[in-house]
Amino acid sequence: MAKAKAQDVLSLIEADHRKVEKLFAEAEKAKGKKLYECFNQLYTELNLHARGEELSLYPAMREYEETEDYIEEAESEHEDSETMLEQLKQMEPDSPAFMELLGELKAAVMHHVEEEESEIFEAVRECMDEDQLVQLGQEFEQAKARFVEDVKVAMSQ
């Protein structure tokens, strides 16, 4: 059975959220090289996740009055997170400023996750049927896959 391939977009997004929460928890305890590795993973996961949502879920949400109102704030939150990620990328992981900004990024991301899972997902489920959500799940995964190399290049700069 190809059950993993038939996941709906909301389940895939939730799985990404759990992965990022775990990475933040690891980063908070890490030092030196391990902290740098955790940040690299966060950088990659958050960027791919944002691209996936922006290219699959958000365009679909624009088609429904009940969900389009959420898009502007969600995109703004993505931009804020991207800005913080780029700032963090330029900093030394062992500096107090890095840890402080990482904490701000975590707070921003957790706020975004909470809004998505408590408000946006409910509105999306009311507007879209299971087939649409599964199709969006495939688009989400494809969008993320398309940007893997771009994110790796951005990370190395």
C-alpha positions in Angstrom: 0.0 0.0 0.0 1.2 3.5 -0.8 -0.4 5.1 2.3 2.5 7.4 3.0 2.1 8.9 -0.5 -1.6 9.4 0.1 -1.3 11.6 3.1 -3.3 14.8 3.2 -1.5 18.1 3.3 -2.6 18.9 6.9 -1.1 15.6 8.2 2.2 16.3 6.4 2.3 19.9 7.8 1.7 18.6 11.3 4.5 16.0 10.9 6.8 18.9 9.9 5.7 20.9 13.0 6.6 18.0 15.3 10.0 17.6 13.6 10.7 21.3 14.1 9.6 21.3 17.7 12.0 18.4 18.4 14.8 20.3 16.6 14.2 23.4 18.7 14.3 21.3 21.9 17.6 19.7 20.8 19.1 23.1 19.9 18.3 24.5 23.3 20.4 21.8 24.9 23.1 21.7 22.4 26.5 23.4 22.3 29.3 23.8 19.8 29.1 21.5 16.7 25.8 19.9 17.8 24.1 23.3 18.1 25.4 24.2 14.6 24.0 20.9 13.2 20.7 21.5 14.9 20.5 25.0 13.4 21.4 23.7 9.9 18.5 21.2 10.2 16.1 23.9 11.5 17.2 26.2 8.6 16.5 23.5 6.1 13.2 22.2 7.6 11.7 25.7 8.1 12.6 26.9 4.6 11.3 23.8 2.9 8.2 23.8 5.0 7.5 27.4 4.1 8.0 26.9 0.4 5.8 23.8 0.5 2.9 25.7 2.1 3.3 28.8 -0.1 3.2 26.7 -3.3 0.5 24.2 -2.3 -1.8 25.0 0.6 -1.9 28.8 0.4 -2.9 29.1 -3.3 -5.7 26.6 -2.6 -6.8 28.6 0.5 -7.2 31.7 -1.7 -10.1 30.0 -3.5 -12.2 30.1 -0.4 -13.5 33.2 1.4 -13.3 31.3 4.7 -9.6 30.6 4.4 -8.1 33.4 2.4 -8.1 35.8 5.3 -5.5 33.7 7.0 -3.0 33.9 4.2 -1.6 37.4 4.6 -0.7 36.8 8.3 0.8 33.4 7.6 2.9 34.7 4.8 4.1 37.6 7.0 5.0 35.1 9.7 7.0 33.1 7.2 8.9 36.3 6.1 9.7 37.1 9.8 11.0 33.6 10.3 13.1 33.8 7.2 14.6 37.0 8.3 15.6 35.6 11.7 17.0 32.5 10.0 19.2 34.6 7.8 20.4 36.6 10.7 21.1 33.5 12.7 23.1 32.1 9.7 25.5 35.0 10.0 26.1 34.6 13.8 28.3 32.4 15.8 26.2 29.6 17.4 27.9 29.9 20.7 27.2 33.6 21.2 24.5 34.7 23.7 22.9 36.8 20.8 22.5 33.6 18.8 20.7 31.8 21.6 18.5 34.9 22.2 17.5 35.2 18.6 17.0 31.4 18.4 14.5 31.8 21.3 12.7 34.5 19.4 12.5 32.4 16.3 11.2 29.5 18.3 8.5 31.7 19.9 7.5 33.0 16.4 7.4 29.5 14.9 5.4 28.1 17.8 2.9 30.9 17.5 2.5 30.2 13.8 2.1 26.4 14.4 -0.5 27.1 17.1 -2.5 29.3 14.8 -2.3 26.9 11.9 -3.3 23.8 13.9 -6.0 25.5 16.0 -7.6 27.9 13.4 -6.4 27.4 9.9 -6.7 23.6 9.7 -10.2 23.7 10.9 -11.2 26.3 8.3 -9.4 24.3 5.6 -11.2 21.1 6.6 -14.6 22.9 6.3 -13.8 24.1 2.8 -11.9 21.2 1.2 -12.7 17.5 0.9 -10.3 14.6 1.5 -9.4 14.3 -2.2 -8.3 17.9 -2.4 -6.3 17.6 0.8 -4.5 14.5 -0.5 -3.8 16.2 -3.8 -2.4 19.2 -1.9 -0.3 16.8 0.1 1.3 15.6 -3.0 1.9 19.1 -4.2 3.4 20.1 -0.8 5.9 17.2 -1.0 6.8 18.0 -4.6 7.3 21.7 -3.8 9.6 20.8 -0.8 11.6 18.3 -3.0 12.1 21.0 -5.7 13.7 23.4 -3.2 16.1 21.0 -1.4 19.1 22.0 -3.5 18.3 25.8 -3.3 18.1 25.6 0.4 21.4 23.7 0.6 23.0 26.3 -1.5 21.5 29.2 0.6 22.7 27.4 3.8 26.3 27.3 2.5 26.5 30.9 1.6 
